[in-house]
Amino acid sequence: MAAARPGLGRVHPGSSILFLCDMQEKFRHGIAYFPQIVSVAARMLRVARLLGVPAVLTEQYPQGLGPTVPELGAEGLRPLSKTCFSMVPAARQELDSRPQLQSVLLCGIEAQACILNTALDLLDRGLQVHVVADACSSRSQVDRLVALARMRQSGAFLCSSEGLILQLVGDAAHPQFKEIQKIIKEPAPDSGLLGLFQGQNPLFS
């Protein structure tokens, strides 16, 4: 497999990993569009499993913030407990064990905290970061908007879940395409992004 050109942001199953950040019970009622964010992240995880893309799951201070919500469907993943506002220290061993790794697909909360700092840490390691914009949110939509813009300014790619899924599968002749087609047959739920991107938004010009 040819290496992806850094500026293009192509993703391939064999050189990608899915990061699932802190989708926990205590955040359920405080994060904007939480059910929709978790639903989209669950789609990403189902596709990752079909394509053999590894996944890393973290929980922020689970003693106080509770476990990962069951609707994510993360059974079988061992959550990495953390207090740092980045997934990277907790996931360092996983990252170091994958020399072929090029791309990290990033989902979860909160955009201005653990998602932003995770993205910056990954970029600092020379990895491509693909922020699944419809699978990331915050308590404040202002924080969400500015964090997405900040990550883009720093070199991360902002992607939709379906766009990334179709990049990963690559071809309708793929042996798993029929199963993946069932997952994306219904559009991803509205997670409030249209309101952030519509009009002449100077943060994304």
N, C-alpha and C positions, 0 to 999 in steps of 0.2 A: 504494500500500500504506500503510495506516494505521500510524503509529508504535506500537511496543509500549509499553504502560504499564510504567514501571520496576518497580513492585512485583510484577507478575505473572510476569515472566521468560519471556514468550513468545519463541520464536525463529522467524525466517524466513530462507530461503536467501539472499535478496538483501541482508540486513543482518548476516550472520554470517560468521565465519571460524573455521577449525579450527586449533588450536595443538597440535603434536606435539613433546613435550619429551624429548629426550635418551635415547631408547630404543636404547642402544648395546651393543656386544659385551661390554665389560668389566663391564657390570652384569648380564649374563645369569645368573650363578650366585649373585649376592648379594642380588638384590631378590626379596622374597616374591611369589609368584604371577607371576613375570616372563612366562612363556609366555602365560598367560591375559590379562595386561594388554596385551601386544602384540597378541594376537588380537582383543581388543575394539577397540583403537585402529585396527587394520587395517580392521575393519568400518566404523568411523566414517569413515575415509579413503575407502573404496569408495563409501559413500553420498554423501559430500561431492562426489566426482567426478561421480557421477550427477546431482546437483542443482546443480552449478555453484558450490558453496561453495569459496572459495579455502582453501588450507592453507599453513601455515608450519611448517617442520621445523628444529629446532635440534640441535646436538651440543655437549656440554660437553667442552672440551679434547680434541678428537678425536685429537691426536697421542699422547695417553696412554691414552685411554679407548676408542679404536677408532671405527669407523663405525657408522652406524645398522644394526640387524639387518635382514637381507633379508626376513624374514617380515612385516615391517610393510607391505611392498608400496609403498614410497615412491619407486620409480623415477620419474624426471621431476621430482622436487622437489629444488631446490638447498639442501642443508643450510647453515644459518647457524651458523658456528663462534662459540663464546662461552666466556668464563671466569666471567662474572657469574652469580650464582645467581638469575637472572630471565631470561626470554626477551625482555622488553620492550626493553632497549637494542639488542639485535641485530635485533629486528623493528620498530624505530621507523619506518623508512622505509615499510615495508609498511602499518603502521597509519596513518601520516600521509597515505598516498595514497588512503585509503578514507573519505571524509567521511560516507558513508552507514552506516558500520559502527556497530552497536549491541551485538552479542553475540559473545563469544569462547567457543568450546567447547574445553575444556582437558583434554588427555590426557598421561600420561607419568609421569616420575619425577624426583626423589624428592618425595613429597608434602610433607615438612616443609622442603624446601629450594627447589628451582627452581619447583615447582608453587605452593607457598604464596607465594613472593615475586613470581612472575608474576601470580598472582591479585590480590595487593595493589596492584601497579603498574598493572594494568588497571583495577581499581576506582578508583584515584586519578585515572585519565584519564576517568572518568565512564562506562565501559563496563560492561555486564552480563557477568558471568562465570558460565559454566555448567561446573562441574567434573564431568567424566564419572567418577563415583566408581568404577565397575568397570573403568576404564582408568587408574587412578592407584595407585601403591603406593610402598613404602619398604623398606629392609632390615628395619626394626623395625615391627611392627604397632602398637606403642604410638605411635611417631612418626606413623604413617599415621592412626590414630584421632584423635589430638590435632590434627593438621594439618587434617583434614576439618572438625572442630568449629571450629577457629580461622577457617577460610575462611568457614564458615557464619555465625559471629558477625560477621564483617566485611562480610557482605552478598552473598557468592557463593551461587549456587544449586547444591545437590548433586543430581545427576541420574543416572539409569541410561542406558546407551547406547541401549537400545531406546526408552525414553521420549523421548529427544531426537530419535532418528531419526524417530519417528512424528510428533512436532511439526513437524519440518522438512518432511516430505512432505505432511502436512496432510489428505490426502483420498485414499481408495482409487481415485478416478478420475484421480489424477495420472498423466501418461503414463509416469513412471518407477516407478510403484508395483510393477508385476510384478517388475521387476529387484530392487527393494529388498526385496520379500517373500521372494525367494530368499535374500537375505543374512541376514535375521532369522528365517527359518523354524526353524532350530535355536536354542534359547535360548543366550544368551551364556554362556561358560564361567564356572564358579564361581571368583571371585577373592578369596574369603575375607571378603566383606563381611558375611555373615549373622552371623558371630561377633562382629563389631564393633558391630552395631546391635541385637542381640537383648537382651532383658531391659530393665531400667530403667537405661539408660545416662545418667548425669547430664550428660554432655557434649552430649547431643542433646535435652535436655528443654526 
